[in-house]
Amino acid sequence: MAAAGVVRIGISGWRYAPWRGVFYPPRWPQRLELDFASRMLPTIEINGSFYSLQAPAFYRHWAAQTPDDFVFALKGPRLITHRIRLREVRRPLANFLASGPLALGDKLGPMLWQFPPAMRFDAERFEAFFALLPHEPAEALTLAREHSLDRTRVWLEARGLRRLRHAVEIRHPSFATPEFIALLRRHRIALVTADTAGRWPLLEDLTADFVYLRLHGDQELYASGYGDAALEHWAARIASWRHGGQPADARLAAPDRPPRKRASRDVFCYFDNDVKVHAPYDAAHLAARLGLPTGLDETDRFVPPAELRPSRRRP
């Protein structure tokens, strides 16, 4: 029997004031929030990279703070997706790759490219962008060397990095077309399945060797939690995807074009309903339904691991 794909269920970001004293224990040092969160859940999306280029020192620090088997997803810059909207994108993409992401090494998971609601599908523009996205470390380094950044703020090494994966989140209905699905498959890029309380398209076409799921809230965007029925719904879908399958009722943009058959697919799932501190708890409860470990105990309390408890905290 073929091995199932690896499933990682986590959260989008980790630095939120309302989480302090709830998810994070009372008086927990802010400098140890990533240490704590990364030991409770196996993956986190880095959101700061969406708003501005981060320094290589940040990426190195994040990698050092987290367990050996931890994985980050990384959100691509809004300069590329929202401001220039894929026009003349080669240099900005080179700058992003040179700014430090490769310093995460084997902790670098999928790169997320999220497009704004008003951006329509343009086949030529997306084809050109997808052709630029590197999948191998050598390709990433070659493009990164075209950067225009100050040389004191670049990282041009790829130690430990095995491959790069990319996922695209769309928010305009014009993307619900077989042409877009075919384009994603040709470039081995995952289509993000995004639950957005019905505001934007929810598509489940399989277009890569992994699935990227973002759960923003099923009733109220970024705010509502997921009840038992909703968690069971997503657990069943993840179980199908990780074994290479597709739910019979999947919502598809290209229903007549089946994906390439696979024995398994990895699944990355991120809860982005952070406003009312639902995200980490929903992530842990979904993981439990799939038999995956988390740091949540039977009283729904996240317990600091021994190495982070007060007597052993770093100075």
N, C-alpha and C positions, 0 to 999 in steps of 0.2 A: 504493500500500500504506500502510495507516494506521501511524502511529508507535507503537512499543511503549511501555508505561508505564515510568516511571522506577523503577529498583530501587536501594534503599539497604540495604546489609547492614552491621550494626555490632554493638555490644556493649551490655550493660545495666550502666551504671555504669562508672567508670574509676579509682576510688581504692581499690585493694586491695593490702595489704601483700605477699602472695605474688607479685604481678606485678613487684615491684621487683627489678631485676637479671635479669629473664627477658624479659618484654614490654618494660618500660622498661629502657634501658641502665643498667649499673652506675653508682651514684652520681648518677643523674639527679635533679635537684631536684624535690621533690614539688609545688612551686608551678607547675612546667611540665608536669605529667602530662597535663592536659587539652590543652595545646598539642600535645604529642606524639601522644596518642591520636587527636585530631581531624584530624591530618594523615596518619595511617595508615589510618583508616576514615572513611566519610562521614557517619556518624550514630551517636548514643549516646543511650540512655535516661537521663534524670535520675531517680535513685531517691530522693534526699534529700527531695523534695517529698511523697513518700508518708508519711514519718515525721513531718514537721512543716512548717509554712509557712516558706519561705525568704525572705530579705530581697530587695527589689528590687535592691540593690547586687550581690548574687550573680548574679542573672540578667544584669544588664548586664555584669558581669565575664566571665561565661561566653560571652556573645555576642561580646565584644571579643577573647577569646582564640582564637577559632576561625576557620577560613577562611570566605570570603564565601559559598561554596556549601554550607556545612555545615548540617545539620538536627538538632535535638534532638527526641526524643520525651519526653513529660513525664508522669510517673506521678501520678495524682490522689491526694489525701490519704486515708489509711486512716481518718481521722475520719469521712469520708463513707461509705466502702465497708465498713468493718469495725466501727466503733463505733456510729454512729447508724443504719447500714444503710439509708440513703436516707430516713429519717424526718425531717421538718422540715429539709429539706436546703437550702432557698433561701439562707439567710444564710451557712452554711458554704461553699457554692459561691461566693457573692459574695466572701467573704473570700479564698478561694483565687485567684480571678481577679484580685483587687485586690492580691495580695501580690507581684506581680512577673512572672508568666509572659508578660504582654503586652510586657514590655521586650525579649523575645527577637526581636520583629519577624518578619522573614521567615525566621528560623532556628527558629521554633516549628513543629514538625511535629505529629503526632497526640498527643492526650492519651489516656493509657491508664488505664482504670478496671478494676482487678482486684478481684474479689469473693472472699470466703473460702470454703473448702470446705463449710462448714456452712450457707451461705446458699442457700436454695431460690428458685426462680423464683416471683415474685409479680407477675403481669401489671399490676395497678393501680399498684404501687409503682414498677416500672420505667418504665411509661408516663409517670408524673408526672416522674420524673427525666430521662428522655430529652427530654421537652418543654422542660425548663429549659436543657439544654445548648446554648450558643450556637454557631452556625456562621459567623456574620459578625462582623467586628470591632466594628461598632456595637452588635450584640446583647451582645457580651461586655462592652463598656464600660458599657452601660446596667445590666446586672446587677451588675458590679463596684462601681458607685457606691452600691449598697445595703450595702456592707461595714460592719463594726463595729470595724475595726482602728484603731490609732493612726495619725493622718494622716501621721506621719513615716515610716511603714512601708508606704506604698501606692504603686502605680504605675498611673495612669489615663490612659495614652496607648497608642495602637496604631499607631505609625508603622511602615510597612513590612509590617504584618501583612495578609495577603491573605484568609485564611479559616482557620477552625478545623475540625479533624477529630477525631473521637472513635472509640475502639476499646474493646471490653469483653471482658475475660477472665473466664470463669466456671469454677467448679470443682465444681459439683454436677450430678449427672446429670439433675435435673429441668429443666434448661435445654435439653435435647436434644428440643425440641418445635417443630413448625411455627409455633406461636403466637409463640414468642420470635423466631424467624427473621423472621417477618412484621413484628414490632414493630421490630426492628433496621432492616429495609429501609425501613420507613415513615419512620424518623427519620435515615436515611443514616449509620448507625453500623456500623462494621466489627466482625464477630465475630473475636476473636483465635483463630488456629489455634495451639494450644499443645502442644508435644511435652513430656510430663512423665514419661517413663519408665513410661507406663501407669497412673500414679496417678490422674489426673483425665481427664475427657472430652477427646478430640481430635476437633474438628469443623472442617469445611472449607467450610461454607456461605458463599457470597459475598453480602454484604449492603450493600456500599457501593462507591464508585468507587476504593477501594484495598483492599489486603490487608495485614493485620498478623500477622506470624509471630513466635512466641517459641519458641526452642529451648533448653529447660532441661536437656537431657541425655536420650539415648534409652535408656540402660541404668541409670544411677544419677542421681537427681535432683540437679541443680546441680553435678555432679562429672564425669560421664563425657564423654569427647570423642566426636566424630563421625568414623567411619571413611569410607573412600572410597565404599562402597556407600550409606551414609546420606546423604552429601553429594550424590551423584549423584541420589538419590531427591528431595531437596529442590530441587536445581537444576532438575530436570525440571518440578516443580510450579511453581516460580517462573516458568520460561519459559512455561508455559501461562497462568498468571494474568496476566502482564504483557501478553500478547497478547489479553486479554479472554476467555480460555477457562477451562475447568475440567477437571481430570484425570478420566478416565473412572471411576477407582476412588475418587473423593473420598468421604470419610466425612461423610454429610449427616444433619442433623436434619430437614430438609424435602425429601426426595428428589423429591417430586411437584410442587414449586413452584420452577421454574427462576428464577434471578436475571435481572434486566434485562440484556439483551444490551449489551455494550460492545465498542468496538474495542480498548480497552486498559484496564489498571488499573495504578496505581502499587503497588509492593510495598515494605514496610518489614519487615526481618527483623533480629531481635536475638538474639544468643547470650547465655544467662544461666547457662552452665555454667562459672562463674568460679573455683570452689574450687581446681582444679588447673591454672589458667592455660590452659585449653583455649579459652576464648571468643574472644580476638582471633585466634588461629591458625585456628580453625574458620571464623570469619567471613571471613578472607582467602582460605582455600582454597575456600570456597563461592563467593565473588566471582570467583575465578579461573576456576571452571568456567562462569561466565556471561560471561566476557570483560570483567569490570569491574576497574579498576585499584585497587591498594592499595599500601601502603608496604612490603610483604614482598618480599624479594629471592629469588633462586633457591636460597639456602641456608637458607630459612625464618628469616630474620633481618629484623626491622623496623629500617629505617635512618632515623635522624633526618634531616629535611630540612635544607637548607643554613641556613635562617634560624634554626634551633634548635641548631645545632652550637656547641660551647663558645666559639669566638672571637666569636660574634655573639649570645650569650645576653644577654637584658636584665639589667641590674643588679638 
